[in-house]
Amino acid sequence: MADGMARYLALRFLRAVATVFGVCTLVFLLVHLIPGDPIDAILGDQAAPEDRVALRKSLHLDEPLATQYLRFGGSLLDGSLGHSYRASERTVSSLMAEVLPHTAVLALASLLVAFALAIPLGALAAYHRGRAWDRSASGLAMLGLAIPNIWLGPLLVLFFGVRLQLLPLPGDDPTRASALVLPAFTVGTALMAILTRQTRAALIEVLGQPYILAARARGVGAPALLFDHALRNALLPVMTVGAAQLGALLSGTVITEKIFERPGLGTLFLDAFFARDIPVVQGCVLVIAVIYVAVNLLLDLLYAAADPRVRLR
Amino acid sequence: MSALARLGRLPLGATLVAIFGVAALVGPWLAPYSPRTIDLLAQFQTPSAAHPLGTADNGVDVLSVLLHGARLSALIALCSVGISLTVGSALGALAGYRGGRTDHLITGTADLVQAFPAIVLNIAILALVAEPGLLHVVLALSANGWVIFARIARAQTLLLRESEFVGAARLLGAGEAQILLRHVAPNLLGPLVVQATAALGAAILAESTLSFLGIGPGADASWGALLDQGSAVLLRFPHVALTAGAAIATTVLGFNLAGDWLRDRLDPRTRHSHRHPTRSGKSR
């Protein structure tokens, strides 16, 4: 059994390494796969020929593909991720390190909002299945799923920032905790909606099982029944569905940082887009994809630890 | 879910999709103004008889922008979902039917593409284009749009490959192309259509998001760009952002409801609530 576990862990880890390798290669090739000259994208097609030659040289696009690939690999291995095209003395990784904490805080706060609301809501809906509580919670989830980030953000600002003047408006000092509330709800609402539906469905299934009936017969009260007996078994599928939304969560932070004018990976990425700072664009895409692969690996390992059946697959 | 609730989704979803469809088809001809008509004296007006939904930056009529924007959204969504559906289902069916190395290659590529959050990959692709236009946005959206269709087609083909009628066709001497086109493809249609409906909503949202971020096709009228404009003046003239956002949200909701309804209709496995969560985005 221990052998099987070790084998599973090793295989899963190797697969993640292969994916990261593939991600890096794809990010490198992006510049070459897209039809058209990246020099045109940066300078426009009216630029003087000598400027074009100089830029091509400074981005090392004049070298053979294999050399460029090795250079790209080297910049990954030394941790610099290359140099910004706008500020050539800055490495891409140093630019990202500056803003990454802001994005991490926003992502974690959004997760917190989503789980803290979804689990009680889902439990409430499942316990009162078919009744008013269920309909309200399910309706709220449907609404949360339908409202896009780009609309929810402005709506929240309008209501809580302008109307009630409870929370700071976009552009406020991002280190203040109160400035985190609206962005976290903007990113977290969709996830909250998905998790509420999932918690409800998983709990309804678990609540129908004989051991719950047995506990009920022993006189276990409703809260203990829900939280000690049922939720524990319902949580794994909820976590699984939550994990599948990681990409949406990362996309949500990019969009929300722009709405609330917060510094972060998304803002850096969009700024780099408009300046056509291709090394920074590549760096951001790479880091976001690697975070995605790493978190998925971590979650799979956690499942394996939590649920012995996973290993047998 | 009760039968009544399931039935209720059809009228609402279908109505919203129909309104959007009509707006996209004939909207630009119904629009009272051109989305380029500038009236500097009438900037950011609240709704009035002359401008039923008010005006935006430069006095542009909001209703006209919405009607013209509907066509842009529809065009981009139909093209990108069309490409994704065709390419994705062809690759997926091939992977499922051939197995082995072809399967590894296609599934591996799909896994790789899926490691990038969709909008992030779209933006990175558009960063390499001098002036992103309609075609570029369509291609950027298709770059990851095909994956979900490939997964569905592959899973379905894996089942079909072992079925008796495909075995019989093979025994009768049908070639690979003939089996895939005549025998496999028709049976893929149901699940693919369900996915395509949801994908249309997702593509409309993705196009709006790109335009909102200022990365869109730079057309005269776009819902996302209007929402961005409205957000910039949110504190003084909230009606612009409210209207533009409502248009995006109700359209996306309409496609989602229509997709859910179709899924319940066509896929017997999900007819009884969503009981068995599988990890979407992960293949086995």
Interface residues (C-beta under 8 A of the other chain):
Chain A: T19 G22 V23 L26 V27 L30 V31 I34 G36 P38 D40 A41 G44 D45 G130 L145 A146 I147 P148 N149 I150 W151 G153 P154 L155 V157 L158 V162 L169 R197 Q198 A201 A202 I204 E205 P237 T240 V241 A243 A244 G247 A248 L250 S251 V254 I255 K258 I259 F269 L270 A272 F273 F274 R276 I278 V281 Q282 C284 V285 I288 A289 Y292 V293 R313
Chain B: S2 G108 D111 L112 V113 Q114 A115 F116 P117 A118 I119 V120 L121 I123 A124 I125 L126 A127 L128 V129 A130 L205 S208 T209 F212 L213 G214 I215 G224 L227 G230 S231 L234 L235 P238 A241 L242 G245 A246 I248 A249 V252 L253 N256 S273 H274 R275 P277 R279 S280 G281 K282 R284
